[in-house]
Amino acid sequence: FQLKKLTIMALGVLIVVICSLTLSFGAAVGINIQKMSMVKEGNKNGIQRPPHLQPLWCLGMAIIIVDAIGDFVFIGLAPQSLLAPLGSFSLGWNIILAPKFNPSEKATKSIVGATAVIYVGTLLTVLNAPDTSPTYDLADIVSLASNKQFHVYFLACLAFLGILSHHGKRNGYGIVNYCGLAGCLGGLCVLFAKTTSELVKNALVTGNINDFTNSFLPYIFTTCMIITVLTQIRCLNTGLAKFDALIVVPVYQSFWNAFGLTGGLIFFQEYKYMTAKDSMMYTLGLCITLKGVTMLVQERRGTVLKYRHVYE
């Protein structure tokens, strides 16, 4: 019985990884198409069209939307702390795709090496993340949201967004400003999407739609999800317009991972399903992943310095 249970769990993790690889590929394609569109528009003479009037940019946006729908369906099937680090797979796809869509961007040995470090960290994190995802109803979600630890986390997110927005441009760190905002908003978006997806999953499994007919909270979660994803896209595209995708994606992904992981562990209390060894290895994997991202940012630091005068 234990062997059968472990086999089912291993199969579930395998499905999660395969789906994440597919979805992260779609996200990387969409982002790089948008970057290519903005580069081409910037090279034109005369009045430049805003992104939403560029056919290529709209194509990239359509791919990202389809990918986001897949994420929404998929996010209810696994713990948030397992899904968040799998987003790092997009870095590998980005190294392959960015030079193809934008030949001016080069994937150096340092970038490839740093991405390999990120993959090692991601593998450790995935193997030691919680492998159970309970079904939650509205009462469960409200109870989880009443946790004081979550209140501290949410206030910290708001403070981070406010500080980064206020001081980022003034200090000249445009890349950290835009990508940090996008990553933090992305982490919050995952949290809102996870709660909404859980309520939809519960309604489908039980056939009970009272959570949606007797309360306005599910619609608040959905509205917050839409607002955060739109604002996230806005910030990310601003960063793409100023810097190479080979640096924008890693910086964005590092913030996205940090807030996505923390949000899942705190809000859904997923740390309760982890042993002391799991927690240690999970933390080690996260640290290795962030180290790889740091290596990427250092590799591309010249790009930041090159455009620094834009923000001064």
C-alpha positions as CSV (number, residue, x, y, z in Angstrom):
1,F,0.0,0.0,0.0
2,Q,2.8,2.4,0.9
3,L,4.6,1.6,-2.4
4,K,1.4,2.3,-4.3
5,K,1.0,5.6,-2.5
6,L,4.6,6.6,-3.2
7,T,4.1,5.7,-6.9
8,I,1.0,7.8,-7.2
9,M,2.7,10.7,-5.5
10,A,5.8,10.4,-7.8
11,L,3.4,10.3,-10.8
12,G,1.7,13.4,-9.5
13,V,5.0,15.3,-9.1
14,L,6.0,14.2,-12.7
15,I,2.7,15.5,-14.1
16,V,3.2,18.8,-12.2
17,V,6.8,19.2,-13.6
18,I,5.7,18.4,-17.2
19,C,2.8,20.8,-17.1
20,S,5.1,23.5,-15.6
21,L,7.7,23.0,-18.3
22,T,4.9,23.5,-20.9
23,L,3.4,26.5,-19.3
24,S,6.8,28.1,-18.6
25,F,7.7,27.6,-22.3
26,G,4.5,29.5,-23.3
27,A,5.3,32.3,-20.9
28,A,8.9,32.7,-22.3
29,V,7.6,32.7,-25.9
30,G,5.0,35.4,-25.1
31,I,7.5,37.6,-23.2
32,N,10.1,37.4,-26.0
33,I,7.6,38.1,-28.7
34,Q,6.6,41.2,-26.8
35,K,10.2,42.2,-26.4
36,M,10.9,41.7,-30.2
37,S,7.8,43.8,-31.0
38,M,9.0,46.7,-28.9
39,V,12.5,46.5,-30.3
40,K,11.2,46.6,-33.9
41,E,8.9,49.5,-33.0
42,G,11.8,51.4,-31.4
43,N,13.9,51.0,-34.5
44,K,11.3,52.7,-36.7
45,N,11.4,56.4,-37.7
46,G,8.6,58.7,-36.8
47,I,5.9,58.2,-34.3
48,Q,6.0,54.9,-32.4
49,R,2.9,53.0,-31.7
50,P,2.0,52.1,-28.1
51,P,2.4,48.3,-27.3
52,H,-1.3,47.5,-27.5
53,L,-1.4,48.8,-31.1
54,Q,1.5,46.5,-32.2
55,P,0.3,43.2,-33.8
56,L,3.3,41.3,-32.6
57,W,2.9,42.5,-29.0
58,C,-0.8,41.6,-29.1
59,L,0.2,38.1,-30.3
60,G,2.6,37.8,-27.3
61,M,-0.1,39.0,-25.0
62,A,-2.6,36.4,-26.4
63,I,0.0,33.6,-25.7
64,I,0.5,34.9,-22.2
65,I,-3.3,35.0,-21.6
66,V,-3.8,31.4,-22.8
67,D,-0.8,30.4,-20.7
68,A,-2.4,32.2,-17.6
69,I,-5.6,30.3,-18.1
70,G,-3.6,27.0,-18.0
71,D,-1.9,28.2,-14.9
72,F,-5.3,29.0,-13.3
73,V,-6.6,25.5,-14.0
74,F,-3.3,23.9,-12.9
75,I,-2.8,25.9,-9.7
76,G,-5.7,24.2,-7.9
77,L,-4.1,20.8,-8.3
78,A,-0.8,21.3,-6.3
79,P,0.5,23.2,-3.3
80,Q,1.5,26.8,-4.1
81,S,5.0,26.2,-2.6
82,L,5.6,23.5,-5.2
83,L,4.3,25.5,-8.1
84,A,6.2,28.7,-7.4
85,P,9.8,27.4,-7.8
86,L,8.8,25.5,-10.9
87,G,8.4,29.0,-12.5
88,S,12.2,29.1,-12.7
89,F,12.0,26.7,-15.6
90,S,11.1,29.8,-17.7
91,L,14.7,31.0,-17.3
92,G,16.0,28.0,-19.2
93,W,13.6,28.6,-22.0
94,N,14.4,32.3,-21.9
95,I,18.1,31.6,-22.5
96,I,17.2,29.5,-25.6
97,L,14.5,31.8,-27.0
98,A,15.8,35.4,-26.2
99,P,18.7,35.2,-28.7
100,K,16.4,33.7,-31.3
101,F,13.8,36.4,-31.1
102,N,16.3,39.2,-30.4
103,P,19.7,38.4,-31.9
104,S,21.4,41.3,-30.1
105,E,21.0,39.4,-26.9
106,K,23.8,36.8,-26.3
107,A,23.6,33.8,-24.0
108,T,27.2,33.7,-22.6
109,K,28.8,30.8,-20.7
110,S,28.2,32.7,-17.4
111,I,24.5,33.0,-18.1
112,V,24.2,29.3,-19.0
113,G,26.2,28.3,-15.9
114,A,24.0,30.5,-13.6
115,T,20.9,29.0,-15.1
116,A,22.2,25.5,-14.4
117,V,22.6,26.6,-10.7
118,I,19.0,27.8,-10.7
119,Y,17.9,24.4,-12.0
120,V,19.7,22.6,-9.3
121,G,18.1,24.8,-6.7
122,T,14.7,24.3,-8.3
123,L,15.1,20.5,-8.3
124,L,15.9,20.5,-4.6
125,T,13.0,22.7,-3.8
126,V,10.5,20.6,-5.9
127,L,11.6,17.3,-4.4
128,N,11.2,18.6,-0.8
129,A,8.0,20.7,-1.3
130,P,4.7,19.6,0.2
131,D,3.1,16.9,-2.0
132,T,-0.5,17.3,-0.7
133,S,-3.0,20.0,-1.7
134,P,-6.2,19.8,0.4
135,T,-9.5,21.1,-0.9
136,Y,-10.6,24.4,0.7
137,D,-14.1,25.9,0.9
138,L,-14.9,29.5,1.7
139,A,-15.0,29.0,5.4
140,D,-11.5,27.5,5.2
141,I,-10.2,30.4,3.2
142,V,-11.6,33.0,5.6
143,S,-10.1,31.1,8.5
144,L,-6.7,31.1,6.8
145,A,-7.0,34.8,6.0
146,S,-7.6,35.5,9.6
147,N,-4.1,34.2,10.5
148,K,-1.9,37.0,12.0
149,Q,1.1,35.7,10.2
150,F,-0.7,36.3,6.9
151,H,-1.6,39.8,8.0
152,V,2.1,40.6,8.6
153,Y,3.0,39.1,5.3
154,F,0.4,41.1,3.4
155,L,1.3,44.4,5.1
156,A,5.0,43.6,4.3
157,C,4.1,43.2,0.6
158,L,2.2,46.5,0.5
159,A,5.2,48.2,2.2
160,F,7.6,46.6,-0.3
161,L,5.5,47.8,-3.2
162,G,5.3,51.3,-1.8
163,I,9.0,51.6,-1.0
164,L,10.1,50.2,-4.3
165,S,7.7,52.4,-6.2
166,H,8.8,55.5,-4.3
167,H,12.5,55.0,-4.2
168,G,13.3,52.9,-7.3
169,K,13.3,55.6,-9.9
170,R,14.8,58.2,-7.6
171,N,17.8,56.0,-6.9
172,G,18.2,55.1,-10.6
173,Y,17.6,51.3,-10.3
174,G,15.0,51.0,-13.0
175,I,15.5,47.3,-13.6
176,V,15.0,46.5,-9.9
177,N,12.1,48.9,-9.7
178,Y,10.0,47.5,-12.6
179,C,10.9,43.9,-12.2
180,G,10.7,43.9,-8.5
181,L,7.2,45.4,-8.6
182,A,6.2,42.9,-11.3
183,G,7.6,40.0,-9.3
184,C,5.9,41.0,-6.1
185,L,2.6,41.6,-7.8
186,G,3.0,38.2,-9.6
187,G,3.5,36.5,-6.2
188,L,0.3,38.1,-4.9
189,C,-1.5,37.2,-8.1
190,V,-0.6,33.6,-7.6
191,L,-2.1,33.7,-4.1
192,F,-5.4,35.3,-5.3
193,A,-5.5,32.8,-8.2
194,K,-4.9,29.9,-5.8
195,T,-7.7,30.9,-3.5
196,T,-10.1,31.4,-6.4
197,S,-9.1,28.2,-8.0
198,E,-9.6,26.3,-4.7
199,L,-13.2,27.6,-4.4
200,V,-13.9,26.7,-8.0
201,K,-12.4,23.2,-7.5
202,N,-14.5,22.7,-4.3
203,A,-17.7,23.7,-6.1
204,L,-17.0,21.3,-8.9
205,V,-16.1,18.4,-6.5
206,T,-19.0,18.9,-4.1
207,G,-21.5,20.4,-6.5
208,N,-22.2,23.1,-3.9
209,I,-22.0,26.6,-5.3
210,N,-23.2,28.4,-2.1
211,D,-19.8,30.0,-1.7
212,F,-20.4,31.9,-4.9
213,T,-24.1,32.7,-4.3
214,N,-24.1,33.6,-0.6
215,S,-20.9,35.7,-0.4
216,F,-19.1,38.4,-2.3
217,L,-15.6,37.3,-1.2
218,P,-14.9,35.0,-4.2
219,Y,-15.6,37.9,-6.5
220,I,-13.2,40.1,-4.4
221,F,-10.5,37.4,-4.8
222,T,-11.1,37.3,-8.6
223,T,-11.0,41.1,-8.9
224,C,-7.8,41.2,-7.0
225,M,-6.3,38.5,-9.2
226,I,-7.2,40.5,-12.4
227,I,-5.9,43.8,-11.0
228,T,-2.6,42.3,-9.9
229,V,-2.0,40.4,-13.1
230,L,-2.7,43.5,-15.3
231,T,-0.5,45.7,-13.1
232,Q,2.2,43.0,-13.2
233,I,2.1,42.9,-17.0
234,R,2.4,46.7,-17.2
235,C,5.5,46.8,-14.9
236,L,7.1,43.8,-16.7
237,N,6.6,45.3,-20.1
238,T,8.1,48.6,-19.0
239,G,11.2,46.7,-17.9
240,L,11.3,44.8,-21.2
241,A,11.1,48.1,-23.1
242,K,14.3,49.4,-21.3
243,F,16.4,46.3,-20.8
244,D,17.3,42.9,-22.3
245,A,15.0,40.0,-21.7
246,L,18.0,38.0,-20.5
247,I,18.2,40.2,-17.4
248,V,14.5,41.2,-17.1
249,V,13.2,37.7,-16.8
250,P,15.7,36.5,-14.1
251,V,15.2,39.6,-11.9
252,Y,11.4,39.3,-12.3
253,Q,11.5,35.6,-11.6
254,S,13.6,36.0,-8.4
255,F,11.0,38.3,-6.9
256,W,8.1,36.2,-8.2
257,N,9.6,33.1,-6.6
258,A,10.3,34.8,-3.2
259,F,6.8,36.2,-2.8
260,G,5.0,33.2,-4.4
261,L,6.8,30.8,-2.1
262,T,6.3,32.8,1.0
263,G,2.7,33.5,0.3
264,G,1.9,29.8,-0.2
265,L,3.8,28.7,2.9
266,I,2.2,31.4,5.1
267,F,-1.4,31.7,3.8
268,F,-2.1,28.0,3.3
269,Q,0.2,27.0,6.1
270,E,1.9,24.4,3.8
271,Y,4.9,24.3,6.1
272,K,2.8,22.0,8.4
273,Y,3.1,19.2,5.8
274,M,6.9,19.4,5.8
275,T,9.4,17.5,8.0
276,A,12.5,19.2,9.5
277,K,14.6,17.7,6.7
278,D,12.1,18.8,4.0
279,S,12.2,22.4,5.4
280,M,16.0,22.4,5.5
281,M,16.4,21.1,1.9
282,Y,13.6,23.3,0.7
283,T,15.4,26.3,2.1
284,L,18.7,25.2,0.7
285,G,17.1,24.8,-2.8
286,L,15.6,28.3,-2.6
287,C,18.9,29.8,-1.6
288,I,20.7,28.0,-4.5
289,T,18.0,29.3,-6.9
290,L,18.4,32.9,-5.6
291,K,22.2,32.5,-5.9
292,G,21.8,31.6,-9.5
293,V,19.6,34.6,-10.1
294,T,22.2,36.8,-8.4
295,M,24.9,35.4,-10.8
296,L,22.7,36.3,-13.7
297,V,22.1,39.9,-12.5
298,Q,25.8,40.4,-11.9
299,E,26.5,39.0,-15.4
300,R,24.2,41.6,-16.9
301,R,25.0,44.5,-14.6
302,G,26.6,46.3,-17.5
303,T,23.2,46.6,-19.0
304,V,21.8,48.3,-15.9
305,L,24.7,50.8,-15.9
306,K,24.3,51.5,-19.6
307,Y,20.7,52.7,-19.1
308,R,21.1,54.2,-15.6
309,H,21.1,57.7,-17.0
310,V,17.5,57.2,-18.1
311,Y,16.3,57.2,-14.5
312,E,18.5,59.9,-13.1
